[in-house]
Amino acid sequence: MDFFSHAVLPYLLGSFLGLKKKYLAALVLGGIAPDLDMLVVWINYIYPTSLLIVHRGFTHTFFFGFFIAVFMLLLASRDRVLAGAQRFISLDLDFSAPCLAFAYAGIISHLFLDYLTTRGVPLFYPFVAARYSAEIFSMIEIIIMIASLLVLAELYRERSRAKFNKNLFIIFVAFLLIVGGIRLEGKEMARGFLNDKSAEVSPDSNLFQWAILENDSDRFHVYEFNSLYGEMPHSSTFLHLNISSQSMASERALELAESLPQVKLFRWRAYAVAINASERNGSWLLEYYDPVVKLEMMNSWSIASAASGYGSVRVQVENNEARVA
């Protein structure tokens, strides 16, 4: 989900339940804290590592999420930080066990919302690096983001009201359920369109658009499905490995490329990984790409596919050394 939805839902829920101001602030702080990983992802660009120092990486876990809650609450409750924040908003926080509990509850709400979206989150990292996802919503569900911004605008307009408008929470939750219902119905339609029950179905940023991935022994078949019209406008096939010449040298080039942390992270992020490999004058160029994202980029603009590092990574292997091109 987007940053605004992660803030709005905990705020509406906490206000609906009548939480004290400091507990409400802690809940909202926890709700947005995991996405502050954007402040540290640069580390992996300067010092490449296969550790999940990426967006939706280590901060989006039950284990590290607790320490993120501790750190953010400790920071936000400092007198200087509070004084600075209170110039813009009414903020009351302290570093206490109840506030920490609500901050961690906000973390859990963030993980749950991101679990509902495509690509999901590594909930049990560092013990298990696997991503968990219900694949119901897009990573950025545009219609929900717009609704969250409208709710924020309404909250700002009503900021002087002494009492919270509980209808706002009910309307927003009902809206989420309606969008979720549309998504679930669309997913079932996409799943039933092909006879292959092992095919993977994932949402696009378009509310009615879905990607279907079939994995054969040597190739991927990717289809776009529109649940509004019940049709499949685009499809394409990609070889698992499209290589100019198979040899000991090509096997060594692939081995060296696979050892790079950038490639390992790309494999972790991708729905599936296909490879184009070509050789020229003893130098190998290998393109690792996600066939699902490839089809999206070929036929439509997608927020998820436009994100840097999600579409492909290129590796050059020369003189027995591999580097990202």
Rosetta silent file (secondary structure, phi, psi, omega in degrees, C-alpha in Angstrom):
SEQUENCE: MDFFSHAVLPYLLGSFLGLKKKYLAALVLGGIAPDLDMLVVWINYIYPTSLLIVHRGFTHTFFFGFFIAVFMLLLASRDRVLAGAQRFISLDLDFSAPCLAFAYAGIISHLFLDYLTTRGVPLFYPFVAARYSAEIFSMIEIIIMIASLLVLAELYRERSRAKFNKNLFIIFVAFLLIVGGIRLEGKEMARGFLNDKSAEVSPDSNLFQWAILENDSDRFHVYEFNSLYGEMPHSSTFLHLNISSQSMASERALELAESLPQVKLFRWRAYAVAINASERNGSWLLEYYDPVVKLEMMNSWSIASAASGYGSVRVQVENNEARVA
SCORE:     score description
SCORE:     0.000 S_00000001
   1 L     0.000  166.021  179.809    0.000    0.000    0.000 S_00000001
   2 L   -82.056  166.209 -176.187    0.989    3.632   -0.314 S_00000001
   3 H   -58.845  -40.904 -175.809    2.375    5.799    2.497 S_00000001
   4 H   -66.351  -41.949  179.564   -0.883    7.745    2.969 S_00000001
   5 H   -64.852  -36.349  178.632   -3.055    4.643    3.416 S_00000001
   6 H   -65.645  -25.037  177.756   -0.628    3.286    6.013 S_00000001
   7 H   -88.117  -41.800 -173.622   -1.143    6.497    8.007 S_00000001
   8 H   -66.808  -46.396 -174.221   -4.876    6.981    7.438 S_00000001
   9 H   -63.410  -47.855  176.165   -6.123    3.516    8.406 S_00000001
  10 H   -60.725  -37.839 -179.598   -4.417    3.361   11.860 S_00000001
  11 H   -64.301  -47.070 -179.723   -5.526    6.929   12.550 S_00000001
  12 H   -63.862  -41.516 -179.799   -9.155    6.217   11.661 S_00000001
  13 H   -65.031  -47.830 -179.693   -9.147    2.949   13.581 S_00000001
  14 H   -63.120  -39.981  178.337   -7.540    4.469   16.666 S_00000001
  15 H   -66.936  -39.187  178.772   -9.887    7.465   16.585 S_00000001
  16 H   -61.770  -36.883 -179.635  -12.890    5.172   16.121 S_00000001
  17 L   -83.371   -4.848  177.659  -11.815    3.211   19.216 S_00000001
  18 L    72.657   35.167  179.799  -11.342    6.427   21.173 S_00000001
  19 L   -66.820  150.801  172.659   -7.633    5.964   21.931 S_00000001
  20 L   -61.491  156.413 -175.086   -5.794    8.584   23.937 S_00000001
  21 H   -56.643  -43.029 -175.640   -3.827   11.054   21.827 S_00000001
  22 H   -70.690  -32.347  177.246   -0.423    9.601   22.674 S_00000001
  23 H   -72.996  -37.708  176.876   -1.544    6.046   21.925 S_00000001
  24 H   -63.013  -43.205  178.955   -3.115    7.191   18.665 S_00000001
  25 H   -63.190  -39.794  178.910    0.112    8.968   17.716 S_00000001
  26 H   -65.497  -39.138  179.558    2.119    5.835   18.513 S_00000001
  27 H   -63.732  -44.467  179.886   -0.219    3.698   16.407 S_00000001
  28 H   -68.178  -39.960  178.248    0.120    6.017   13.393 S_00000001
  29 H   -58.548  -45.388  176.898    3.890    6.253   13.885 S_00000001
  30 H   -64.643  -33.714 -179.201    4.137    2.461   13.752 S_00000001
  31 H   -64.413  -31.099 -178.594    1.850    2.415   10.718 S_00000001
  32 H  -102.540  -15.397 -172.376    4.251    4.500    8.629 S_00000001
  33 H   -56.194  -43.736 -177.573    7.601    3.490   10.199 S_00000001
  34 H   -58.060  -31.668 -178.188    8.436    0.479    7.951 S_00000001
  35 H   -77.358   -3.209  173.765    8.361    2.648    4.813 S_00000001
  36 H   -75.674    2.062  173.263   11.104    4.829    6.241 S_00000001
  37 H   -61.761  -17.758  177.925   13.418    2.113    4.888 S_00000001
  38 H   -62.004  -17.664  179.349   13.628    4.424    1.877 S_00000001
  39 H   -80.539  -13.695 -176.004   16.123    6.414    3.958 S_00000001
  40 L  -121.438   -4.720 -176.498   18.606    3.527    4.113 S_00000001
  41 L   -64.744  -19.463  178.297   18.217    1.663    0.804 S_00000001
  42 H   -59.847  -23.569 -179.215   21.101    3.731   -0.611 S_00000001
  43 H   -57.718  -40.500 -177.424   23.425    1.506    1.412 S_00000001
  44 H   -72.949  -16.452  175.624   22.854   -1.345   -1.024 S_00000001
  45 H   -82.109  -34.331 -179.142   23.790    0.885   -3.954 S_00000001
  46 H   -84.711  -42.958  178.982   27.098    1.906   -2.397 S_00000001
  47 L  -123.917   82.973 -176.958   27.934   -1.417   -0.724 S_00000001
  48 L   -55.412  132.046  178.878   26.001   -4.126   -2.633 S_00000001
  49 L  -147.989  155.849  177.557   24.893   -6.970   -0.391 S_00000001
  50 L   -85.440   -0.386  173.119   22.314   -9.735   -0.560 S_00000001
  51 L   -64.491  152.254 -173.716   20.944   -8.608    2.828 S_00000001
  52 L   -83.174   55.587  173.833   17.417   -7.229    2.534 S_00000001
  53 L   -90.208   65.571 -177.085   18.402   -3.564    2.887 S_00000001
  54 L  -139.511  168.290  175.745   15.804   -2.711    0.263 S_00000001
  55 L   -63.927  135.583 -174.316   12.304   -1.292    0.199 S_00000001
  56 L    63.297   35.478  178.081    9.967   -3.828    1.781 S_00000001
  57 L  -105.498 -119.938 -170.327   12.978   -5.627    3.148 S_00000001
  58 L   -64.168  -27.579  179.619   14.196   -5.958    6.731 S_00000001
  59 L   -73.141  -16.367 -177.383   11.884   -3.233    8.140 S_00000001
  60 L  -100.121   51.347 -178.589    8.844   -5.189    6.932 S_00000001
  61 L  -136.930  156.368  177.048    9.299   -8.117    9.310 S_00000001
  62 H   -63.300  -40.995 -174.627    7.927   -9.160   12.690 S_00000001
  63 H   -70.858  -61.858 -177.853   11.437   -9.365   14.195 S_00000001
  64 H   -70.196  -24.914  178.882   13.084   -6.170   12.971 S_00000001
  65 H   -58.996  -35.572  178.491    9.726   -4.387   13.019 S_00000001
  66 H   -63.680  -43.893 -179.016    9.793   -4.443   16.808 S_00000001
  67 H   -71.297  -29.577  173.549   13.183   -2.739   16.922 S_00000001
  68 H   -64.411  -41.597  178.517   12.023   -0.212   14.311 S_00000001
  69 H   -62.851  -43.550  178.492    9.091    0.587   16.617 S_00000001
  70 H   -60.399  -48.862 -176.901   11.462    1.015   19.588 S_00000001
  71 H   -63.678  -46.915 -176.940   13.824    3.258   17.627 S_00000001
  72 H   -66.825  -38.515  178.930   11.120    5.435   16.070 S_00000001
  73 H   -68.429  -40.972  178.061    9.250    5.864   19.355 S_00000001
  74 H   -61.830  -42.473  179.993   12.462    6.704   21.188 S_00000001
  75 H   -68.671  -48.464 -175.008   13.352    9.259   18.530 S_00000001
  76 H   -68.190  -22.883 -178.028    9.876   10.782   18.169 S_00000001
  77 L   -90.067   -0.384  176.025    9.401   11.155   21.933 S_00000001
  78 L   -66.215  145.696 -175.784   12.540   13.279   22.407 S_00000001
  79 H   -57.326  -44.328 -177.844   11.760   16.782   23.613 S_00000001
  80 H   -65.480  -40.675  179.380   13.406   18.505   20.654 S_00000001
  81 H   -66.297  -44.252  178.960   11.618   16.314   18.121 S_00000001
  82 H   -61.533  -43.044 -179.487    8.277   16.789   19.856 S_00000001
  83 H   -62.478  -40.518  178.519    8.782   20.549   20.040 S_00000001
  84 H   -67.019  -42.270 -178.737    9.576   20.700   16.335 S_00000001
  85 H   -68.853  -34.113 -176.690    6.617   18.504   15.355 S_00000001
  86 L   -71.082   -9.260  173.878    4.182   20.427   17.554 S_00000001
  87 L   -70.845  -21.631 -176.253    4.779   23.524   15.451 S_00000001
  88 L  -113.831  -36.854 -178.201    2.786   21.776   12.694 S_00000001
  89 L  -137.923  158.288  175.662    0.560   19.189   14.397 S_00000001
  90 L   -80.578  111.137 -173.245   -0.773   18.415   17.855 S_00000001
  91 L  -130.536  129.831  178.141    1.490   15.576   18.969 S_00000001
  92 L  -132.526  117.594 -178.653    1.722   13.812   22.316 S_00000001
  93 L  -145.203  150.261  168.197    4.127   10.886   22.736 S_00000001
  94 L  -146.037  160.052 -179.652    6.254    9.294   25.411 S_00000001
  95 L   -90.347   92.564 -177.608    8.586    6.320   25.534 S_00000001
  96 L  -139.355  164.911 -179.434    6.536    3.895   27.598 S_00000001
  97 H   -60.066  -44.849  178.484    5.416    0.274   27.403 S_00000001
  98 H   -62.439  -42.116  178.992    1.825    1.136   26.342 S_00000001
  99 H   -64.783  -38.461  178.183    3.036    3.502   23.603 S_00000001
 100 H   -63.750  -39.974  179.018    5.518    0.878   22.421 S_00000001
 101 H   -61.736  -41.999  179.484    2.722   -1.706   22.272 S_00000001
 102 H   -71.623  -34.907  176.760    0.608    0.605   20.093 S_00000001
 103 H   -63.214  -42.197  178.848    3.608    1.482   17.905 S_00000001
 104 H   -69.062  -33.243  175.018    4.230   -2.219   17.298 S_00000001
 105 H   -62.315  -36.930  175.381    0.514   -2.692   16.592 S_00000001
 106 H   -63.995  -40.076  175.482    0.953   -0.021   13.914 S_00000001
 107 H   -58.329  -45.994 -179.468    3.873   -2.017   12.496 S_00000001
 108 H   -61.290  -40.544  178.949    1.649   -5.118   12.354 S_00000001
 109 H   -63.002  -38.233  178.161   -1.065   -3.156   10.538 S_00000001
 110 H   -64.130  -45.802 -179.665    1.540   -2.046    7.984 S_00000001
 111 H   -63.091  -38.904 -179.690    2.747   -5.616    7.445 S_00000001
 112 H   -64.254  -45.763 -179.797   -0.831   -6.854    7.057 S_00000001
 113 H   -62.986  -41.901  179.448   -1.685   -4.238    4.430 S_00000001
 114 H   -71.559  -28.101  174.835    1.507   -4.939    2.479 S_00000001
 115 H   -62.541  -32.215 -179.477    0.865   -8.685    2.752 S_00000001
 116 L   -72.067  -15.171 -173.852   -2.359   -8.080    0.822 S_00000001
 117 E   -98.478  167.464 -179.641   -0.416   -6.502   -2.046 S_00000001
 118 L   -62.408  145.906 -177.494    1.628   -7.911   -4.867 S_00000001
 119 L    76.045  -30.240  172.192    5.168   -9.119   -4.039 S_00000001
 120 L    66.782 -157.204 -174.789    4.305   -9.071   -0.350 S_00000001
 121 E  -141.112  151.318  179.458    6.723   -8.872    2.566 S_00000001
 122 L   -85.275   72.140 -169.252    9.395  -11.125    4.177 S_00000001
 123 L   -52.220  -36.801 -172.051    7.485  -11.507    7.435 S_00000001
 124 L  -107.204   14.870  174.463    9.885  -13.946    9.114 S_00000001
 125 L   -66.505  139.509   15.059   13.214  -12.528    7.969 S_00000001
 126 L   -91.440    5.773 -177.858   16.042  -13.017    9.059 S_00000001
 127 L   -77.412  -38.137  175.855   14.948  -16.584    9.839 S_00000001
 128 L  -137.664  129.983 -176.548   13.254  -17.075    6.444 S_00000001
 129 L   -88.800   -5.113 -176.294   13.781  -14.737    3.489 S_00000001
 130 L   -61.355  144.532  175.328   10.662  -15.840    1.601 S_00000001
 131 L   -90.213  143.170  178.586    8.077  -13.194    0.712 S_00000001
 132 E  -118.184  129.665 -176.275    4.461  -13.745    1.724 S_00000001
 133 L  -151.158  138.073  173.750    1.657  -12.204   -0.308 S_00000001
 134 L   -83.420  -13.531  179.174   -2.065  -12.650   -0.802 S_00000001
 135 L    51.347   49.292  178.071   -1.667  -10.982   -4.247 S_00000001
 136 L  -101.824  -48.784 -179.543   -4.988   -9.152   -3.942 S_00000001
 137 E  -105.834  159.543  171.862   -4.026   -5.509   -4.368 S_00000001
 138 L   -71.931  158.559  178.431   -1.368   -3.836   -6.473 S_00000001
 139 L   -55.452  -41.322  170.897    1.722   -2.564   -4.641 S_00000001
 140 L  -120.328  102.885  178.886    0.317    0.923   -5.255 S_00000001
 141 L   -87.814  101.347 -168.596   -3.471    0.701   -5.554 S_00000001
 142 H   -57.462  -42.176 -176.493   -4.146    4.077   -7.149 S_00000001
 143 H   -66.518  -33.256  177.151   -7.838    4.277   -6.269 S_00000001
 144 H   -73.200  -38.206  177.354   -7.087    3.566   -2.593 S_00000001
 145 H   -62.017  -42.499  178.201   -4.303    6.147   -2.555 S_00000001
 146 H   -62.813  -42.773  179.070   -6.704    8.772   -3.950 S_00000001
 147 H   -63.168  -39.044  178.380   -9.303    7.839   -1.325 S_00000001
 148 H   -63.828  -40.464  177.964   -6.678    8.147    1.426 S_00000001
 149 H   -65.371  -37.622  176.998   -5.721   11.622    0.229 S_00000001
 150 H   -65.651  -39.048  176.956   -9.403   12.633    0.233 S_00000001
 151 H   -64.430  -43.311  177.204   -9.752   11.356    3.798 S_00000001
 152 H   -59.620  -41.734  178.192   -6.657   13.334    4.831 S_00000001
 153 H   -62.609  -40.868  179.029   -8.158   16.437    3.254 S_00000001
 154 H   -68.012  -39.360  177.604  -11.408   15.878    5.159 S_00000001
 155 H   -63.614  -39.173  178.006   -9.556   15.316    8.434 S_00000001
 156 H   -65.604  -40.253 -179.823   -7.659   18.561    7.885 S_00000001
 157 H   -65.287  -33.988 -176.802  -10.913   20.396    7.162 S_00000001
 158 L   -99.124   17.029 -173.824  -12.505   19.034   10.347 S_00000001
 159 L   -60.782  -22.992 -178.566   -9.406   19.472   12.543 S_00000001
 160 L   -86.945   -6.378 -179.869  -11.203   21.981   14.772 S_00000001
 161 L   -67.978  139.884 -179.019  -14.057   19.578   15.595 S_00000001
 162 L   -76.152  -24.311 -175.160  -14.096   18.446   19.200 S_00000001
 163 L  -124.303  138.792  179.777  -15.359   14.984   18.295 S_00000001
 164 L   -70.703  137.708  177.585  -14.121   12.526   15.682 S_00000001
 165 L   -81.988   99.803 -175.801  -16.550   11.736   12.878 S_00000001
 166 H   -66.656  -22.031  178.213  -16.872    7.950   13.190 S_00000001
 167 H   -62.577  -28.914  179.980  -18.740    7.743    9.890 S_00000001
 168 H   -62.600  -41.562  177.813  -15.481    8.559    8.139 S_00000001
 169 H   -64.792  -44.427 -178.448  -13.924    5.326    9.423 S_00000001
 170 H   -63.189  -43.209 -179.279  -16.969    3.275    8.431 S_00000001
 171 H   -64.633  -42.773 -178.150  -17.054    4.792    4.928 S_00000001
 172 H   -66.336  -43.922  178.511  -13.328    4.229    4.389 S_00000001
 173 H   -63.802  -41.476  177.889  -13.440    0.605    5.565 S_00000001
 174 H   -61.403  -39.590  177.999  -16.511   -0.031    3.393 S_00000001
 175 H   -62.921  -44.078  178.459  -14.640    1.443    0.443 S_00000001
 176 H   -61.187  -39.561  179.870  -11.646   -0.848    1.089 S_00000001
 177 H   -66.931  -37.869  178.384  -13.969   -3.859    1.258 S_00000001
 178 H   -65.770  -47.479  178.442  -15.624   -2.908   -2.032 S_00000001
 179 H   -62.276  -41.667  177.408  -12.274   -2.483   -3.802 S_00000001
 180 H   -61.861  -38.784  177.841  -11.073   -5.735   -2.233 S_00000001
 181 H   -63.939  -41.100  176.949  -14.218   -7.494   -3.456 S_00000001
 182 H   -62.144  -42.562  179.654  -13.627   -6.229   -7.002 S_00000001
 183 H   -64.816  -45.247 -178.688  -10.046   -7.445   -6.810 S_00000001
 184 H   -64.002  -40.813  177.604  -10.958  -10.889   -5.455 S_00000001
 185 H   -64.401  -42.833  178.243  -13.602  -11.393   -8.118 S_00000001
 186 H   -62.683  -38.309  179.532  -11.153  -10.292  -10.809 S_00000001
 187 H   -65.157  -41.285  178.522   -8.517  -12.672   -9.488 S_00000001
 188 H   -65.690  -38.105  177.103  -10.913  -15.603   -9.621 S_00000001
 189 H   -63.677  -43.208  179.914  -11.897  -14.672  -13.187 S_00000001
 190 H   -65.246  -41.115 -179.815   -8.221  -14.502  -14.195 S_00000001
 191 H   -65.638  -34.380 -178.340   -7.479  -17.817  -12.500 S_00000001
 192 H   -83.564   -7.831 -177.502  -10.390  -19.493  -14.252 S_00000001
 193 H   -70.927  -30.991  177.668   -9.475  -18.149  -17.677 S_00000001
 194 L  -109.093  155.658  178.462   -6.734  -20.759  -18.117 S_00000001
 195 L   -80.800  -14.431 -177.249   -6.932  -24.464  -17.441 S_00000001
 196 L   -79.392  105.189 -178.205   -3.528  -24.440  -15.714 S_00000001
 197 L   -74.734  -14.119  178.902   -4.271  -24.343  -11.985 S_00000001
 198 L   -85.659   -5.970 -179.701   -0.567  -23.932  -11.183 S_00000001
 199 L   -64.141  143.438  179.775   -0.448  -20.563  -12.991 S_00000001
 200 E   -96.431  135.124 -178.181    0.354  -17.578  -10.772 S_00000001
 201 E  -117.737  130.319 -179.792   -1.993  -14.580  -10.854 S_00000001
 202 E  -139.056  147.987 -175.787   -0.925  -11.105   -9.718 S_00000001
 203 E   -81.858  148.722  172.055   -2.582   -7.665   -9.877 S_00000001
 204 L   -96.816  173.645  179.394   -1.480   -4.730  -11.999 S_00000001
 205 L   -68.978  -20.785  172.531   -1.864   -1.086  -10.915 S_00000001
 206 L   -74.617  129.465 -174.973   -5.024   -0.951  -13.058 S_00000001
 207 L   -54.542  -29.856 -175.591   -7.927   -2.062  -10.855 S_00000001
 208 L  -108.697    8.830 -175.215   -9.176   -4.520  -13.484 S_00000001
 209 E  -105.547  137.627 -178.916   -5.843   -5.669  -14.901 S_00000001
 210 E  -134.362  152.191  173.935   -4.109   -8.931  -13.967 S_00000001
 211 E  -112.713  134.468  179.178   -0.959  -10.773  -14.974 S_00000001
 212 E  -117.682  127.103 -177.067   -1.000  -14.564  -15.347 S_00000001
 213 E  -116.766  120.703  173.053    2.293  -16.477  -15.302 S_00000001
 214 E  -109.320  135.442 -177.409    2.668  -20.036  -16.587 S_00000001
 215 E  -116.322  104.104  174.522    5.985  -21.787  -16.073 S_00000001
 216 L   -87.595 -177.030 -176.664    6.830  -24.567  -18.532 S_00000001
 217 L   -63.643  -34.142 -176.134   10.009  -26.611  -18.479 S_00000001
 218 L  -129.412    2.345 -177.886   11.972  -24.185  -20.654 S_00000001
 219 E  -153.835  157.949  175.325    9.843  -21.046  -21.029 S_00000001
 220 E  -104.914  137.235  172.212    7.481  -18.636  -19.311 S_00000001
 221 E  -111.323  123.888 -178.484    4.082  -17.749  -20.755 S_00000001
 222 E  -120.639  132.498 -178.608    2.743  -14.410  -19.524 S_00000001
 223 E  -126.300  142.725  168.711   -0.775  -13.143  -20.168 S_00000001
 224 E   -97.689  133.215 -179.825   -2.521   -9.880  -19.384 S_00000001
 225 E  -125.917  131.398  177.260   -6.135  -10.338  -18.358 S_00000001
 226 E  -105.172  112.133 -176.004   -8.757   -7.596  -18.068 S_00000001
 227 L   -74.997  -19.944  179.208  -11.501   -8.622  -15.629 S_00000001
 228 L   -70.406  -40.985 -178.480  -13.780   -5.750  -16.645 S_00000001
 229 L  -102.074   -8.566  179.658  -14.058   -6.971  -20.245 S_00000001
 230 L    65.140   36.110 -177.980  -13.208  -10.615  -19.574 S_00000001
 231 E  -134.663  166.031 -178.559  -10.535  -10.669  -22.240 S_00000001
 232 E  -116.677   94.256 -173.507   -6.812  -11.184  -22.654 S_00000001
 233 E   -72.828  -28.857 -175.880   -5.421   -8.262  -24.683 S_00000001
 234 E  -140.778  149.098  173.787   -1.735   -9.228  -24.578 S_00000001
 235 E  -155.306  158.087  178.806    0.429  -12.289  -24.086 S_00000001
 236 E  -159.151  160.349 -179.944    4.036  -13.249  -24.682 S_00000001
 237 E  -122.105  136.795 -178.613    6.478  -16.115  -24.244 S_00000001
 238 E  -131.236  131.331  176.345    9.978  -15.844  -22.792 S_00000001
 239 E   -68.742  143.591  173.231   12.688  -18.507  -22.692 S_00000001
 240 L   -56.314  -46.888  179.706   14.107  -19.355  -19.282 S_00000001
 241 E  -137.408  112.069  176.640   17.559  -19.017  -20.830 S_00000001
 242 E  -105.918  102.429 -170.463   18.090  -17.447  -24.235 S_00000001
 243 E  -124.576  141.979 -176.140   21.800  -17.946  -24.897 S_00000001
 244 L   -70.368  -37.009  178.675   23.899  -17.392  -28.002 S_00000001
 245 L  -155.823  130.389 -179.995   26.104  -20.453  -27.434 S_00000001
 246 L   -89.746  123.280 -177.474   26.138  -23.122  -24.748 S_00000001
 247 L  -160.733  178.582  175.229   29.656  -23.949  -23.565 S_00000001
 248 H   -61.573  -36.748 -179.646   31.921  -24.199  -20.543 S_00000001
 249 H   -65.594  -39.551  179.671   32.531  -20.469  -20.902 S_00000001
 250 H   -68.371  -38.594  177.926   28.814  -19.673  -20.777 S_00000001
 251 H   -63.735  -39.103  178.539   28.347  -21.862  -17.707 S_00000001
 252 H   -68.046  -38.386  178.249   31.215  -20.051  -15.995 S_00000001
 253 H   -63.118  -42.847  177.920   29.743  -16.664  -16.939 S_00000001
 254 H   -65.090  -40.308  179.450   26.397  -17.657  -15.458 S_00000001
 255 H   -61.400  -43.956 -179.893   28.086  -18.964  -12.305 S_00000001
 256 H   -67.221  -40.910 -179.970   29.952  -15.684  -11.792 S_00000001
 257 H   -64.523  -40.902 -178.371   26.850  -13.589  -12.464 S_00000001
 258 H   -65.520  -20.162 -179.119   24.756  -15.605  -10.017 S_00000001
 259 L   -79.616  -12.989 -178.457   27.264  -14.867   -7.242 S_00000001
 260 L   -72.271  136.974  179.123   26.571  -11.122   -7.404 S_00000001
 261 H   -63.031  -31.034  178.987   24.376   -9.769   -4.567 S_00000001
 262 H   -63.664  -37.361  178.604   22.455   -7.617   -7.058 S_00000001
 263 H   -70.833  -40.538  178.522   21.396  -10.747   -8.939 S_00000001
 264 H   -61.353  -42.743  178.069   20.458  -12.531   -5.710 S_00000001
 265 H   -67.053  -36.914  178.394   18.275   -9.592   -4.662 S_00000001
 266 H   -63.333  -43.071  177.519   16.722   -9.421   -8.114 S_00000001
 267 H   -61.538  -37.331 -179.492   15.784  -13.099   -7.888 S_00000001
 268 H   -65.731  -37.199 -176.656   14.290  -12.452   -4.451 S_00000001
 269 H   -79.207  -33.122 -165.605   12.132   -9.613   -5.765 S_00000001
 270 L   -76.545  152.843  169.563   10.990  -11.056   -9.080 S_00000001
 271 L   -64.923  -44.469  178.377    7.891  -13.088   -9.903 S_00000001
 272 L  -155.139  162.677 -177.767   10.133  -15.161  -12.174 S_00000001
 273 L  -128.995  123.942  172.606   13.561  -14.709  -13.744 S_00000001
 274 E  -114.751  157.709 -174.703   14.487  -15.186  -17.399 S_00000001
 275 E  -132.349  130.472  166.709   17.967  -14.620  -18.841 S_00000001
 276 E  -105.149  125.357 -177.959   19.255  -13.323  -22.149 S_00000001
 277 E  -129.827  129.313  178.539   22.951  -14.135  -22.571 S_00000001
 278 E  -137.369  151.149 -176.795   25.212  -13.158  -25.452 S_00000001
 279 E  -122.263  138.825  177.274   28.962  -13.356  -26.040 S_00000001
 280 E  -147.252  119.359  178.871   31.217  -11.039  -28.001 S_00000001
 281 L    53.076   41.601  176.308   35.013  -11.215  -28.166 S_00000001
 282 L    82.185   -1.280  179.310   35.190  -13.267  -25.006 S_00000001
 283 E  -107.651  133.943 -178.458   32.959  -10.901  -23.036 S_00000001
 284 E  -105.439  137.879  172.576   29.520  -12.012  -21.851 S_00000001
 285 E  -118.894  121.060 -177.827   26.499   -9.770  -21.354 S_00000001
 286 E  -119.552  126.455  176.046   23.688  -11.281  -19.318 S_00000001
 287 E  -108.254  116.053  173.470   20.321   -9.630  -18.830 S_00000001
 288 E   -94.051  124.788 -178.627   18.257  -10.946  -15.927 S_00000001
 289 E  -141.534  156.087  177.933   14.657   -9.827  -16.305 S_00000001
 290 L   -92.497  115.292 -177.039   11.225  -10.483  -14.862 S_00000001
 291 H   -62.932  -29.773  177.864    8.943  -11.702  -17.696 S_00000001
 292 H   -66.988  -47.723  179.006    5.818  -10.405  -15.913 S_00000001
 293 H   -65.879  -36.141  179.667    7.261   -6.897  -15.606 S_00000001
 294 H   -58.782  -46.178 -179.867    8.617   -7.161  -19.151 S_00000001
 295 H   -66.138  -39.639  178.308    5.132   -7.705  -20.572 S_00000001
 296 H   -60.602  -43.202 -177.369    3.716   -4.877  -18.431 S_00000001
 297 H   -71.467  -27.910  179.997    6.384   -2.479  -19.688 S_00000001
 298 H   -72.682  -31.490 -169.663    5.832   -3.541  -23.298 S_00000001
 299 H  -119.518  -14.437 -179.249    2.102   -2.870  -23.284 S_00000001
 300 L  -160.217  159.130  176.104    1.191   -0.440  -20.507 S_00000001
 301 L   -86.160  130.842 -179.131    2.588    1.971  -17.981 S_00000001
 302 L  -134.737  133.672  178.354    2.667    0.478  -14.494 S_00000001
 303 H   -59.589  -44.012 -177.447    3.849    2.046  -11.244 S_00000001
 304 H   -64.801  -41.855 -177.650    5.184   -1.279  -10.047 S_00000001
 305 H   -74.033  -23.946 -179.072    7.054   -2.023  -13.264 S_00000001
 306 H   -77.799  -15.169 -178.255    8.455    1.491  -13.446 S_00000001
 307 L   -63.285  135.761 -177.227   10.177    1.116  -10.073 S_00000001
 308 L   -61.815  135.247  175.550   13.949    1.048  -10.406 S_00000001
 309 L    87.666   -8.936 -177.968   15.519   -2.378  -10.087 S_00000001
 310 L   -88.988  -24.701 -173.757   12.274   -4.340  -10.499 S_00000001
 311 L   -84.871  -47.003 -176.536   12.405   -4.849  -14.256 S_00000001
 312 E  -164.141  165.448  171.814   15.877   -6.142  -15.025 S_00000001
 313 E  -143.221  135.221 -177.948   19.545   -6.157  -14.106 S_00000001
 314 E  -108.786  137.988 -177.723   22.422   -6.461  -16.572 S_00000001
 315 E  -126.574  133.523  174.779   25.702   -8.186  -15.805 S_00000001
 316 E  -109.723  130.780  179.060   28.922   -8.112  -17.796 S_00000001
 317 E  -117.351  119.748 -178.474   31.405  -10.948  -17.371 S_00000001
 318 E  -148.858  138.790 -179.806   34.926  -10.386  -18.648 S_00000001
 319 L    53.506   42.779  176.270   38.325  -11.792  -17.697 S_00000001
 320 L    63.134   28.962  179.556   36.704  -14.136  -15.188 S_00000001
 321 E  -137.681  136.166 -177.802   35.085  -11.222  -13.343 S_00000001
 322 E  -111.430  139.750  175.990   31.412  -10.239  -13.130 S_00000001
 323 E  -148.546  153.930  177.219   30.018   -6.754  -12.543 S_00000001
 324 E   -71.977  127.669 -176.189   26.668   -5.036  -12.938 S_00000001
 325 L   -76.117    0.000    0.000   26.673   -3.219  -16.271 S_00000001
